[in-house]
Amino acid sequence: YVGILGMPRRMAFYDYANPAIAPQAFSVTMSAIGGFILLLSGLLFLLVLIRGQFGARDEAAAYRFAVPLHM
């Protein structure tokens, strides 16, 4: 989305005080927040995978079926 708005793709650093690129500060900030959310979700996904693989196992509960009203 921010690429459509004209945000440069590659920047080594971002100078928030530079008036020439000040209009892009919001896009850069939103991209950084989005990257952090993506990183956090990836870490949580790995946590779920690891706990699923190495966590304690539960016994499967017996299936219970409803009693039919009409035979």
C-alpha distances in whole Angstrom, upper triangle without the diagonal:
4,5,5,7,9,9,12,12,15,17,20,20,19,21,20,24,23,23,21,18,18,15,13,14,12,9,11,13,10,9,13,14,11,13,17,16,15,18,20,20,21,24,25,25,27,29,30,30,33,35,35,37,39,39,42,43,44,47,46,47,49,48,49,50,51,54,55,56,58,59
4,5,5,7,6,9,9,13,14,17,17,15,18,17,20,19,19,17,14,15,12,9,11,10,6,8,11,9,8,11,13,11,13,16,16,16,19,21,21,22,24,26,26,28,30,31,32,34,36,36,38,40,41,44,45,46,49,48,49,52,51,52,53,54,57,58,60,61,63
4,5,5,5,7,7,11,13,17,17,16,18,18,21,20,20,18,15,16,14,11,13,13,9,10,13,12,10,14,15,14,14,18,18,18,20,23,23,23,26,27,27,29,32,32,33,35,37,38,39,41,42,45,46,48,50,49,51,53,52,54,54,55,59,59,61,63,64
4,5,7,10,11,14,16,20,20,19,21,21,23,22,21,19,16,17,14,12,15,14,11,13,16,14,13,17,18,16,17,21,21,20,23,25,25,26,29,30,29,32,34,35,35,38,39,40,41,44,44,47,48,49,52,51,52,55,53,55,55,56,59,59,61,62,64
4,6,9,11,15,16,19,19,17,19,18,20,19,18,16,13,14,11,9,12,11,8,11,14,12,12,16,17,16,18,21,21,21,23,26,26,27,29,31,31,33,35,36,37,39,41,41,43,45,45,49,50,51,54,52,54,56,55,56,57,57,61,61,63,64,66
4,6,9,12,13,17,17,15,17,16,19,17,16,13,11,13,10,8,12,12,9,11,14,14,13,16,18,17,18,21,22,22,24,26,27,27,30,32,32,34,36,37,38,40,42,42,44,46,46,50,51,52,55,54,56,58,57,59,59,60,64,64,66,67,69
4,6,9,10,13,13,11,14,14,17,15,15,13,10,11,10,7,9,10,7,8,11,11,10,13,15,15,15,18,19,19,21,24,24,25,27,29,29,31,33,34,35,37,39,40,41,43,44,47,49,50,53,52,54,57,56,57,58,59,63,63,65,67,68
4,6,7,11,12,11,13,14,17,15,16,13,10,13,12,9,11,13,10,9,13,14,11,14,17,16,16,19,21,20,21,24,25,25,27,30,30,31,33,35,35,37,39,40,41,43,44,48,49,51,54,53,55,58,57,59,60,61,65,65,67,69,70
4,7,10,12,12,15,17,19,18,19,17,14,16,15,12,14,15,11,10,14,14,11,13,16,15,14,17,19,18,19,22,23,22,25,27,27,28,31,32,32,34,36,37,38,40,41,45,46,48,51,50,52,55,54,56,57,59,62,63,65,67,68
4,7,9,10,14,16,18,17,19,17,14,16,17,13,14,16,13,11,14,15,12,13,17,16,14,17,20,19,19,22,23,23,25,27,28,28,31,33,33,34,36,38,38,40,41,45,46,49,52,51,53,56,56,58,59,61,64,65,67,69,70
4,5,7,10,13,15,14,16,15,12,14,15,12,13,15,13,10,13,15,12,12,16,17,15,17,20,19,19,23,24,24,25,28,29,29,31,34,34,35,37,39,39,41,42,46,47,50,53,53,55,58,57,59,61,62,66,67,69,71,72
4,7,10,13,15,15,18,16,14,16,18,15,15,17,16,12,15,17,14,13,17,18,16,18,21,20,20,23,25,24,25,28,29,29,31,34,34,34,37,39,39,40,41,45,47,50,53,53,55,58,58,60,62,64,67,68,71,73,74
4,7,10,12,12,15,14,12,13,16,13,12,15,14,11,12,15,13,12,16,17,15,17,20,20,20,22,25,24,25,28,29,29,31,34,34,35,37,39,40,41,42,45,48,50,53,53,55,59,58,60,62,64,67,69,71,73,74
4,6,9,9,12,12,9,10,12,10,8,12,11,8,10,13,12,11,15,16,15,17,20,20,20,23,25,25,26,29,30,31,32,35,36,36,38,40,41,42,43,46,49,51,54,54,56,59,59,61,62,63,67,68,70,72,74
4,5,6,9,10,8,8,12,10,9,12,13,11,12,15,15,14,17,19,19,20,23,24,24,26,28,29,29,32,33,34,35,38,39,40,41,43,44,45,46,49,52,54,57,57,59,62,62,63,65,66,70,71,73,75,77
4,6,8,10,8,6,9,9,6,10,12,10,10,14,14,13,16,18,18,19,22,23,24,25,28,29,29,31,33,34,35,37,39,40,41,43,45,45,46,49,51,53,56,56,58,61,61,62,64,65,68,70,71,73,75
4,6,9,8,7,11,11,9,13,15,13,14,17,18,17,19,22,22,23,25,27,27,29,31,32,33,35,37,38,39,41,43,43,45,47,48,49,49,53,55,57,60,60,62,65,65,66,67,68,72,73,75,77,79
4,6,6,6,10,10,10,13,15,13,15,18,18,18,21,23,23,24,27,28,28,30,33,33,34,36,38,39,40,43,44,45,46,48,50,50,51,54,57,58,62,62,63,66,66,67,69,70,73,74,76,78,80
4,6,5,8,10,10,13,15,14,16,19,20,20,22,24,25,26,28,30,30,32,34,35,36,38,40,41,42,44,46,47,48,50,52,53,53,56,58,60,63,63,64,67,67,68,69,70,74,75,76,78,80
4,6,8,9,11,14,14,14,16,19,19,20,22,24,24,26,28,29,30,32,34,35,36,38,40,41,42,44,45,47,48,50,51,53,53,57,58,60,63,63,64,67,67,68,69,70,74,74,76,78,80
4,6,6,7,10,11,10,13,15,15,16,19,20,21,22,25,25,26,28,30,31,33,35,36,37,39,41,42,43,45,46,48,49,49,53,55,56,60,59,61,64,63,64,65,66,70,71,72,74,76
4,5,5,8,10,10,11,14,15,16,18,19,20,22,24,25,26,28,30,31,32,34,35,37,38,40,41,43,44,46,47,49,49,52,54,56,59,58,60,63,62,63,64,65,69,70,71,73,75
4,6,7,8,10,11,13,14,16,17,18,20,22,23,24,26,28,29,30,32,34,35,37,38,39,41,43,44,45,47,48,49,52,54,55,58,57,59,61,61,62,62,63,67,67,69,71,73
4,6,5,6,9,10,11,12,14,15,17,19,20,21,23,24,26,27,29,30,32,33,35,36,38,39,41,42,44,45,45,49,50,52,55,54,56,59,58,59,60,61,65,65,67,69,70
4,5,5,6,9,10,11,12,14,15,17,18,20,21,23,24,26,27,29,30,32,33,35,36,38,39,41,42,43,44,47,49,50,53,53,54,57,57,58,59,60,64,65,66,68,70
4,5,5,6,9,10,11,12,14,15,16,18,20,21,22,24,26,27,28,30,32,33,35,36,37,39,41,42,42,45,47,48,51,51,52,55,54,55,56,57,61,61,63,65,67
4,5,5,6,9,10,10,12,14,15,16,18,20,21,22,24,26,27,29,30,31,33,35,36,37,39,41,41,44,46,47,50,49,51,53,53,54,55,56,59,60,62,64,65
4,5,5,6,9,10,10,12,14,15,16,18,20,21,23,24,26,27,29,30,32,33,35,36,38,39,39,43,45,46,49,49,50,53,53,54,55,56,60,61,63,65,67
4,5,5,6,9,10,11,12,14,15,17,18,20,21,23,24,26,27,29,30,32,33,35,36,38,38,41,43,44,47,47,49,52,51,52,54,55,58,60,61,63,65
4,5,5,6,9,10,10,12,14,15,16,18,20,21,22,24,26,27,29,30,31,33,35,36,36,39,41,42,45,45,46,49,48,50,51,52,55,56,58,60,62
4,5,5,6,9,10,10,12,14,15,16,18,20,21,23,24,26,27,29,30,31,33,35,35,38,40,41,44,44,45,48,48,49,50,52,55,56,58,60,62
4,5,5,6,9,10,11,12,14,15,17,18,20,21,23,24,26,27,29,30,32,33,33,37,39,40,43,43,45,48,48,49,51,52,56,57,59,61,63
4,5,5,6,9,10,11,12,14,15,17,18,20,21,23,25,26,27,29,30,32,32,35,37,38,41,41,42,46,45,47,48,49,53,54,56,58,60
4,5,5,6,9,10,11,12,14,15,16,18,20,21,23,24,26,27,29,30,30,34,35,37,40,39,41,44,43,45,46,47,51,52,54,56,57
4,5,5,6,9,10,11,12,14,15,17,18,20,21,23,24,26,27,29,29,33,34,36,39,39,41,44,43,45,47,48,52,53,55,57,59
4,5,5,6,9,10,11,12,14,15,17,18,20,21,23,24,26,27,27,31,32,34,37,37,39,42,42,44,46,47,51,52,55,57,58
4,5,5,6,9,10,11,12,14,15,16,18,20,21,22,24,26,26,29,30,32,35,35,36,39,39,41,42,44,47,49,51,53,55
4,5,5,6,9,10,10,12,14,15,17,18,20,21,23,24,25,28,30,31,34,34,36,39,38,40,42,43,47,48,51,53,54
4,5,5,6,9,10,11,12,14,15,17,18,20,21,23,23,27,28,30,34,34,36,39,39,41,43,45,48,50,52,54,56
4,5,5,6,9,10,11,12,14,15,16,18,20,21,21,24,26,28,31,32,33,37,37,39,41,42,46,48,50,52,54
4,5,5,6,9,10,11,12,14,15,16,18,20,20,23,25,26,29,29,31,34,34,36,37,39,43,45,47,49,50
4,5,5,6,9,10,11,12,14,15,17,18,19,23,24,26,29,29,31,34,34,37,38,40,44,46,48,50,51
4,5,5,6,9,10,11,12,14,15,16,17,20,22,25,28,28,31,34,34,37,39,41,45,46,49,51,52
4,5,5,6,9,10,10,12,14,15,15,18,20,22,25,26,27,31,31,33,35,37,41,43,46,48,49
4,5,5,6,9,10,11,12,14,15,18,19,21,24,24,26,29,30,32,34,36,40,41,44,46,47
4,5,5,6,9,10,11,12,13,17,18,21,24,24,27,30,31,33,35,38,42,43,46,48,49
4,5,5,6,8,10,11,11,14,16,19,22,23,25,29,29,32,34,37,40,42,45,48,48
4,6,5,6,9,10,10,13,14,16,19,20,22,25,26,28,31,33,37,39,42,44,45
4,6,5,6,9,10,13,14,16,19,20,22,26,26,29,31,34,38,39,42,44,45
4,5,5,6,8,11,13,16,19,20,23,26,28,31,33,36,39,42,45,47,47
4,5,5,5,8,10,13,16,18,20,24,25,28,31,33,37,39,42,44,45
4,6,6,8,9,11,14,15,18,21,22,25,28,31,34,36,39,42,42
4,6,9,9,13,15,16,20,23,24,27,30,33,36,39,42,44,44
4,7,9,12,15,17,20,24,25,29,31,35,38,40,43,46,46
4,6,10,13,15,18,21,23,26,29,32,35,38,41,43,44
4,7,10,13,15,19,21,24,27,30,33,36,39,42,42
4,7,9,12,15,18,21,24,27,30,33,36,39,39
4,6,9,12,15,18,21,24,27,30,33,35,35
4,6,9,12,15,18,22,24,27,31,33,33
4,6,9,12,15,19,21,24,27,30,29
4,6,9,12,16,18,21,24,27,27
4,6,10,13,15,18,22,24,24
4,6,10,13,15,19,21,21
4,7,9,12,16,18,18
4,6,9,12,15,15
4,6,9,12,13
4,6,9,10
4,6,7
4,7
4
